Amino acid sequence: MSLYNQRGVSAQKEEVHKATEKLDKGLYVNAFCKIYPDFLGNDANWVNLMHADGAGTKSILAYLYWKETGDLSVWKGIAQDAIVMNIDDLLCVGIHDNLLFSSTIDRNKRLIPGEVLETIINGTQEFFDEMKTYGVNIHYLGGETADVGDVVRTIAVNGTMTARWPKDKLVTNDKIQAGDVIVGVASFGKANFETAYNSGLGSNGLTSARHDSLHKTYGARFPESYDTMLDESVVYIGPHRMTDEIEVEGFGKMDIGHLLLSPTRTYAPFLKKLLSENLDAVHGLIHCSGGGQTKCMKYLPDNFRIIKDNLFETPLIFKLIQEASHSDNREMYQVFNMGHRLEIFTPGANAESMIQMAASFGMEAKVVGRVEWNDKKELVIKLPQTEELVYNF
């Protein structure tokens, strides 16, 4: 059993999918998010979507860093994580404007004071204000903040995003076809709308990232930061302290804490422009969140072989996690995004213009793979000078 499973989490969420398999799949079964009829407006030409997600266990990393350094600013990143894990999923069905957001924050009041709540809530509004400058309008409609110390050890930061959208502006992934190429947009670096280097980690796989990277002393000092029923052999098994510094090429020294806590990059400014100007060129969109580089396989309209043979060089944060955990490549690529968190399926002739558009926002992009016909759904990841990973679905 992998370390990920031993810690009580699953990259593929098999039990969750089993529990929800009888629910309505929505109007477009291959779409990245469930799309429903326009219940709000009763217009056959429009659809409704409601999406819920959050920062997950990344909030525990923020808690540890704050407790160790007193730096409240890391909680702003948690606010962004909770938003981006919602909006970037909705972007993958084509929605890029006039969104509604409601936050849900559950805390242990004994450990999480009001100043942390204030930083998260203000950080939420600041992110919305920034996105508005790119034409992405998100309306903050409040939410619920509950003191539930008997349920939550520290804090859980989540949100729900709602939209009403015209059918003729949707991306449903039904256009994905053999011959398409896959343009990957980097999750790491420093985009024009970011204030610091982004490690690219995002908000998935953070249970592994935390336990695999951080030193055993964190468990002893902060038992509220993990499930104490876990076997101690999988709890905080790494070599690092939050404040350990490491050289990031081109950006100088950063501490491990900030690499782990890099706010999840949003692709909203870029996708707003792409979807507004060249929607027809977009055959499919995938947000490589839970499931990492295998995520795309859940949204294919036919039996295809997806070949990814030109991936980005593995960013530093993933190298550090793999060195600490000794996880094999197969597990790393199905837990983490490993360098790109957005995939655009498109005819090859469109790829270069998309790459240049991403570059105009300070984000690296390139053709990372392609789509081929096959008799079953299969993913092949070819790693340079190492191995070939094959996943069957």
C-alpha positions as CSV (number, residue, x, y, z in Angstrom):
1,M,0.0,0.0,0.0
2,S,1.3,3.4,-0.9
3,L,2.2,6.1,1.7
4,Y,-0.7,8.1,0.4
5,N,-3.2,5.3,1.1
6,Q,-1.7,4.5,4.4
7,R,-2.4,8.1,5.5
8,G,-6.1,7.6,4.8
9,V,-6.3,9.5,1.5
10,S,-6.8,8.5,-2.2
11,A,-5.6,10.1,-5.3
12,Q,-8.4,8.5,-7.4
13,K,-11.2,8.9,-4.7
14,E,-12.6,5.4,-5.5
15,E,-14.9,5.3,-2.5
16,V,-16.2,8.8,-3.3
17,H,-17.0,7.9,-6.9
18,K,-18.7,4.7,-5.7
19,A,-20.9,6.7,-3.3
20,T,-22.0,9.2,-6.0
21,E,-22.3,6.8,-9.0
22,K,-26.1,6.9,-8.9
23,L,-26.4,10.7,-8.9
24,D,-27.4,12.6,-12.1
25,K,-24.3,13.0,-14.3
26,G,-25.6,16.3,-15.7
27,L,-26.2,17.4,-19.3
28,Y,-22.7,16.6,-20.6
29,V,-21.1,13.5,-19.1
30,N,-17.6,14.3,-20.3
31,A,-17.5,17.9,-19.0
32,F,-15.0,18.7,-16.3
33,C,-17.8,19.9,-14.0
34,K,-21.4,18.8,-13.8
35,I,-23.7,21.0,-15.9
36,Y,-27.4,21.2,-15.2
37,P,-30.4,22.8,-16.9
38,D,-31.1,26.4,-16.1
39,F,-33.2,25.9,-13.0
40,L,-32.6,29.6,-12.0
41,G,-33.7,31.2,-15.2
42,N,-35.7,28.4,-16.9
43,D,-34.0,29.2,-20.3
44,A,-33.3,26.2,-22.5
45,N,-30.3,28.1,-24.0
46,W,-28.6,28.5,-20.6
47,V,-27.2,26.2,-17.9
48,N,-26.5,26.3,-14.2
49,L,-23.4,25.1,-12.3
50,M,-22.6,24.9,-8.6
51,H,-19.1,23.8,-7.5
52,A,-17.7,23.1,-4.0
53,D,-14.0,22.7,-3.1
54,G,-11.4,24.0,-0.8
55,A,-7.8,24.3,0.4
56,G,-7.8,20.8,1.9
57,T,-5.0,19.9,4.3
58,K,-2.9,22.8,3.0
59,S,-4.4,24.8,5.8
60,I,-2.4,22.6,8.2
61,L,0.8,23.7,6.5
62,A,-0.3,27.3,7.0
63,Y,-1.1,26.6,10.6
64,L,2.4,25.1,11.2
65,Y,4.2,28.0,9.5
66,W,2.1,30.6,11.4
67,K,2.8,28.9,14.7
68,E,6.5,28.6,14.0
69,T,7.1,32.1,12.6
70,G,4.1,34.3,13.6
71,D,3.6,35.2,9.9
72,L,-0.1,35.7,9.3
73,S,0.3,36.4,5.6
74,V,0.4,32.7,4.7
75,W,-3.4,32.6,5.4
76,K,-4.0,34.8,2.4
77,G,-2.7,32.0,0.3
78,I,-5.1,29.6,1.9
79,A,-7.9,32.0,0.9
80,Q,-6.7,31.9,-2.7
81,D,-6.3,28.1,-2.7
82,A,-10.0,27.7,-1.7
83,I,-11.1,30.0,-4.5
84,V,-8.8,28.7,-7.2
85,M,-9.8,25.1,-6.6
86,N,-13.3,26.2,-7.5
87,I,-12.9,28.8,-10.3
88,D,-10.2,26.9,-12.2
89,D,-12.5,23.8,-12.4
90,L,-15.3,26.1,-13.7
91,L,-12.9,27.6,-16.2
92,C,-12.5,24.1,-17.6
93,V,-16.1,24.1,-18.8
94,G,-15.7,27.6,-20.3
95,I,-17.1,29.8,-17.5
96,H,-15.0,32.9,-17.0
97,D,-17.2,35.7,-15.7
98,N,-20.1,36.7,-13.4
99,L,-19.6,34.0,-10.7
100,L,-21.0,33.9,-7.2
101,F,-18.9,32.7,-4.3
102,S,-19.8,31.7,-0.7
103,S,-17.1,30.7,1.8
104,T,-17.4,28.0,4.5
105,I,-14.8,28.1,7.3
106,D,-14.8,25.6,10.1
107,R,-12.4,26.2,12.9
108,N,-11.2,25.1,16.3
109,K,-11.7,28.4,18.1
110,R,-9.3,27.3,20.9
111,L,-6.4,27.3,18.3
112,I,-7.5,29.6,15.5
113,P,-8.1,33.2,16.7
114,G,-10.1,35.9,15.0
115,E,-7.1,37.5,13.4
116,V,-6.6,34.3,11.2
117,L,-10.3,34.5,10.1
118,E,-9.9,38.2,9.3
119,T,-6.8,37.5,7.2
120,I,-8.6,34.7,5.2
121,I,-11.7,36.7,4.6
122,N,-9.9,39.9,3.6
123,G,-7.6,37.8,1.4
124,T,-10.6,36.4,-0.3
125,Q,-11.9,39.9,-1.3
126,E,-8.4,41.0,-2.3
127,F,-8.2,38.1,-4.8
128,F,-11.6,38.9,-6.2
129,D,-10.6,42.6,-6.6
130,E,-7.4,41.5,-8.5
131,M,-9.3,39.1,-10.8
132,K,-11.8,41.9,-11.7
133,T,-8.9,43.8,-13.3
134,Y,-8.7,41.0,-15.8
135,G,-12.4,41.0,-16.5
136,V,-13.2,38.0,-14.3
137,N,-16.0,39.2,-12.0
138,I,-16.6,37.1,-8.9
139,H,-19.2,38.3,-6.4
140,Y,-18.5,37.5,-2.8
141,L,-21.9,36.6,-1.2
142,G,-20.6,35.9,2.4
143,G,-20.8,32.4,3.8
144,E,-20.6,30.5,7.1
145,T,-18.0,30.5,9.7
146,A,-18.5,27.9,12.4
147,D,-16.7,27.0,15.6
148,V,-16.6,23.3,15.6
149,G,-13.6,22.2,17.6
150,D,-15.1,18.8,18.3
151,V,-15.1,18.1,14.5
152,V,-12.1,20.1,13.2
153,R,-8.6,19.9,14.7
154,T,-7.4,23.3,13.4
155,I,-9.2,24.9,10.4
156,A,-10.9,23.9,7.2
157,V,-11.3,26.6,4.5
158,N,-13.8,25.8,1.7
159,G,-16.1,27.5,-0.7
160,T,-18.9,27.1,-3.2
161,M,-19.1,28.8,-6.6
162,T,-22.2,29.2,-8.7
163,A,-22.7,30.4,-12.3
164,R,-25.4,30.7,-14.9
165,W,-23.9,30.4,-18.4
166,P,-25.0,30.2,-22.1
167,K,-24.9,26.7,-23.6
168,D,-23.1,28.0,-26.8
169,K,-20.1,29.1,-24.7
170,L,-19.5,25.8,-22.9
171,V,-16.4,23.5,-23.2
172,T,-17.7,20.0,-22.7
173,N,-14.7,17.9,-23.9
174,D,-16.9,16.2,-26.4
175,K,-14.8,17.7,-29.2
176,I,-11.6,16.0,-28.1
177,Q,-10.5,13.8,-31.0
178,A,-7.6,11.7,-32.3
179,G,-5.0,14.1,-33.8
180,D,-5.4,16.7,-31.1
181,V,-2.3,17.9,-29.3
182,I,-2.2,18.8,-25.6
183,V,-0.9,22.2,-24.6
184,G,0.2,22.2,-21.0
185,V,0.5,25.5,-19.1
186,A,3.1,25.5,-16.3
187,S,2.0,25.5,-12.7
188,F,5.3,26.9,-11.5
189,G,7.4,30.1,-12.1
190,K,6.2,33.7,-11.7
191,A,3.2,34.8,-13.7
192,N,2.6,38.5,-14.3
193,F,-0.2,38.5,-11.8
194,E,1.8,36.8,-9.0
195,T,4.0,38.6,-6.5
196,A,6.6,35.8,-5.9
197,Y,7.9,32.5,-7.3
198,N,5.2,29.8,-7.3
199,S,6.5,26.3,-6.7
200,G,3.6,24.8,-8.7
201,L,2.4,22.5,-5.9
202,G,-1.2,23.7,-5.9
203,S,-3.7,22.2,-3.4
204,N,-3.6,18.5,-4.1
205,G,-1.4,15.8,-2.6
206,L,-0.7,18.1,0.4
207,T,-1.1,15.3,2.9
208,S,1.9,13.5,1.3
209,A,3.8,16.8,0.7
210,R,3.5,17.7,4.4
211,H,4.3,14.3,5.9
212,D,7.0,13.4,3.4
213,S,8.8,16.7,3.6
214,L,8.6,17.8,7.3
215,H,10.6,16.6,10.2
216,K,9.3,14.2,12.9
217,T,9.4,16.9,15.5
218,Y,6.3,18.6,14.0
219,G,4.2,15.7,15.1
220,A,5.5,15.9,18.7
221,R,5.1,19.7,18.9
222,F,1.8,19.9,17.0
223,P,-0.3,16.7,17.5
224,E,-3.4,18.7,16.5
225,S,-1.9,18.8,12.9
226,Y,-2.5,15.2,12.1
227,D,-4.6,12.1,12.7
228,T,-3.1,10.6,15.8
229,M,-4.6,7.2,14.9
230,L,-2.1,6.9,12.0
231,D,0.9,4.6,12.3
232,E,3.8,6.7,13.4
233,S,5.9,5.3,10.6
234,V,4.0,7.5,8.1
235,V,3.8,10.6,10.2
236,Y,6.2,13.5,9.5
237,I,9.0,11.4,8.0
238,G,10.9,14.1,6.2
239,P,14.2,15.9,6.7
240,H,13.0,19.6,6.6
241,R,11.9,22.3,8.9
242,M,9.6,25.0,7.6
243,T,12.3,27.7,7.8
244,D,15.0,25.7,6.0
245,E,16.2,27.6,3.0
246,I,16.9,26.3,-0.4
247,E,18.1,27.9,-3.6
248,V,15.5,28.3,-6.3
249,E,17.2,28.8,-9.7
250,G,16.6,32.4,-10.9
251,F,14.8,33.5,-7.7
252,G,17.3,33.2,-5.0
253,K,16.7,31.5,-1.6
254,M,13.3,30.5,-0.4
255,D,12.3,28.6,2.7
256,I,10.6,25.2,2.5
257,G,7.5,26.6,4.1
258,H,6.9,29.1,1.3
259,L,7.6,26.4,-1.4
260,L,4.9,24.2,0.2
261,L,2.5,27.1,0.7
262,S,2.8,28.7,-2.7
263,P,-0.8,29.8,-3.5
264,T,-2.5,27.7,-6.1
265,R,-2.0,29.4,-9.4
266,T,-5.1,30.5,-11.2
267,Y,-5.3,30.4,-15.0
268,A,-8.3,32.7,-15.0
269,P,-6.7,35.8,-16.6
270,F,-5.2,33.6,-19.4
271,L,-8.4,31.5,-20.0
272,K,-10.6,34.6,-19.9
273,K,-8.7,35.9,-22.9
274,L,-8.4,32.5,-24.7
275,L,-12.1,31.6,-24.3
276,S,-13.3,35.0,-25.2
277,E,-11.2,35.2,-28.4
278,N,-10.8,31.6,-29.6
279,L,-13.4,29.4,-28.1
280,D,-13.8,27.2,-31.2
281,A,-10.1,26.1,-31.0
282,V,-10.6,24.6,-27.6
283,H,-11.6,21.0,-27.9
284,G,-11.2,20.2,-24.2
285,L,-9.9,21.6,-20.9
286,I,-8.5,19.7,-17.9
287,H,-7.5,21.0,-14.5
288,C,-4.8,18.5,-13.3
289,S,-5.9,18.6,-9.7
290,G,-6.8,15.4,-7.8
291,G,-5.3,12.6,-9.8
292,G,-2.4,14.6,-11.1
293,Q,-1.4,13.7,-14.6
294,T,-4.0,11.0,-14.8
295,K,-6.9,13.4,-14.4
296,C,-7.6,13.8,-18.1
297,M,-8.6,10.2,-18.4
298,K,-11.9,10.7,-16.6
299,Y,-13.2,13.1,-19.2
300,L,-12.5,11.6,-22.6
301,P,-15.4,11.1,-25.0
302,D,-14.1,7.9,-26.6
303,N,-11.4,5.3,-26.3
304,F,-8.2,7.2,-26.8
305,R,-4.6,6.7,-26.0
306,I,-3.2,9.8,-24.4
307,I,0.6,10.1,-24.9
308,K,2.5,12.6,-22.8
309,D,6.1,12.6,-23.9
310,N,7.2,16.2,-23.6
311,L,6.4,17.2,-20.1
312,F,8.1,20.1,-18.2
313,E,11.2,19.4,-16.3
314,T,10.1,18.4,-12.8
315,P,9.9,21.5,-10.6
316,L,12.1,21.7,-7.5
317,I,9.2,21.1,-5.0
318,F,8.3,17.7,-6.5
319,K,11.9,16.6,-6.5
320,L,12.2,17.5,-2.8
321,I,9.0,15.5,-2.0
322,Q,10.1,12.5,-4.0
323,E,13.6,12.5,-2.5
324,A,12.1,12.6,1.0
325,S,9.4,10.0,0.5
326,H,11.2,7.7,-1.9
327,S,7.9,7.4,-3.8
328,D,8.1,5.9,-7.3
329,N,7.3,7.9,-10.4
330,R,4.0,6.1,-10.9
331,E,2.7,7.4,-7.6
332,M,4.1,10.9,-8.0
333,Y,2.4,11.4,-11.4
334,Q,-1.0,10.3,-10.2
335,V,-0.9,12.4,-7.0
336,F,0.8,15.6,-8.2
337,N,0.6,17.8,-11.3
338,M,4.4,17.5,-11.7
339,G,4.8,20.8,-13.5
340,H,1.6,21.7,-15.4
341,R,-2.0,22.0,-13.9
342,L,-3.8,23.1,-17.1
343,E,-4.2,21.1,-20.3
344,I,-5.8,22.4,-23.5
345,F,-6.8,19.8,-26.1
346,T,-6.7,21.5,-29.5
347,P,-5.8,20.9,-33.2
348,G,-2.0,21.3,-33.7
349,A,-2.4,24.4,-35.8
350,N,-3.6,26.4,-32.8
351,A,-0.9,25.4,-30.3
352,E,1.6,28.1,-31.0
353,S,-0.8,31.0,-30.6
354,M,-1.9,29.5,-27.3
355,I,1.7,29.1,-26.1
356,Q,2.3,32.8,-27.0
357,M,-0.8,33.9,-25.3
358,A,0.2,32.1,-22.1
359,A,3.7,33.8,-22.4
360,S,2.0,37.2,-22.5
361,F,0.8,36.4,-18.9
362,G,4.3,35.3,-17.9
363,M,3.5,31.6,-17.9
364,E,5.4,29.0,-19.8
365,A,3.4,26.6,-22.0
366,K,4.3,24.0,-24.6
367,V,2.9,20.9,-26.4
368,V,3.2,18.2,-23.8
369,G,1.4,15.3,-25.6
370,R,-1.2,14.1,-28.1
371,V,-4.3,12.1,-28.6
372,E,-4.5,8.8,-30.6
373,W,-7.2,6.3,-31.4
374,N,-7.1,3.1,-29.3
375,D,-9.3,0.2,-28.4
376,K,-9.4,1.3,-24.8
377,K,-8.6,4.3,-22.6
378,E,-5.0,4.4,-21.9
379,L,-2.4,6.9,-20.7
380,V,1.2,6.7,-21.5
381,I,3.7,9.0,-19.8
382,K,7.2,8.9,-21.2
383,L,9.9,10.2,-18.9
384,P,13.2,11.2,-20.5
385,Q,16.0,8.7,-20.0
386,T,14.1,6.8,-17.3
387,E,10.9,4.9,-17.9
388,E,7.5,4.7,-19.5
389,L,4.4,4.8,-17.2
390,V,1.2,3.1,-18.5
391,Y,-2.1,3.6,-16.9
392,N,-5.3,1.8,-18.1
393,F,-8.8,3.0,-17.4
